[in-house]
């Protein structure tokens, strides 16, 4: 820490805005709760539609946020547009330049790179070396496997940075043991890799009023039916919601007093709507579209069970689903695939009911059994309440502060 400075200054470099799943669910809550631990946090981020964004420099709950350039794709509502090669290169160069320039204006004690991408990776390395401060690299996904790219060379470049940046960082954090093991196999010293899981922002996830829940339930036409909930992005490349829809069709054939509530937006919404129509289950499925993040707590409370649909892919093994922690916090039992860290997250007794990933028949059978068995649902709910106490962002930020402290001590 620089002499005479009492509040460590962490500069966070992000390649997405704070409305993205990682931005909203991981990076902003970590920043917010670090502020409560007497940090000064500045987030320099790229935006999915910088030209349309009017508010680019603002404070939110003690965190200084600045959007400095366009990210590598353009998002307009639920539509994602990919730049032509020449324009993409210009966007990447400009974004790297702007992140570097803006970070250089700061006086950080730590530079934090959220995701090992080229733009924030290059900027983070340049700033950390120039300012002689530690570089923290956070790996919350298996990027080369989970990112949809429009050009083959993009995946090659992404993989190169994902494999090389951990070796150059002073500290690497991961949100899954799968990612931790993968990075260690690259030759990175195990001592500098730390597991920091995802968690739940307890400020956002509080119980809604009875009147609010009744009004919302009526507006969605859920009636007195049991509700299976999905909460997340409608992007089939990363989240096989079609697997859940097909499984639900079997449930609906067995019991028409059940509804599937799909909360979220994304580029594959129309494909999912078409699948629902093809399966003739339109009366049983409700799409909300994207909802206000500050209202999502109420939607969770409408569900009798929450489903995390997964396949057994490298991308899925590298994920730590936010919806699991959020469901637990809101008292909703969770079903997920037995892949990656999910069994470890669920603990013993299990707080997650697991199915074989990608198995449509097993998922549907599990849903049928749980909907019928109030005791099983109650037990899952109780275990979720117990488990989520370990995964509040307040607690995770406190743990992160302890890890970061060694760097401050080193500079004194």
Secondary structure, 3 states (H helix, E strand, C coil): CCCCCCCCEEEEEECCCCCCHHHHHHHHHHHHHHHCCCCEEEEEEEECCCCCCCCCEEEECCEEEEEEEECCEEEECCEEEECCHHHHHHHHHHHHHHHHHHHHCCCCCEEEEECCCHHHHHHHHHHHHHHCCEEEEEECCCHHHHCCCCCHHHHHHHHHHHHHHHHHCCEEEECCHHHHHHHHHCCCCHHHEEECCCCECCCCCCCCCHHHHHHHHHHCCCCCCEEEEEECCCCCCCCCHHHHHHHHHHHHHHCCCEEEEEEECCCCHHHHHHHHHHCCCHHHEEEEECCCCCCHHHHHHCCCEEEECCCCCHHHHCCCCHHHHHHHHCCCEEEEECCCCHHHHHCCCCCEEEECCCCHHHHHHHHHHHHHCHHHHHHHHHHHHHHHHHHEHHHHHHHHHHHHHHHHHHHC
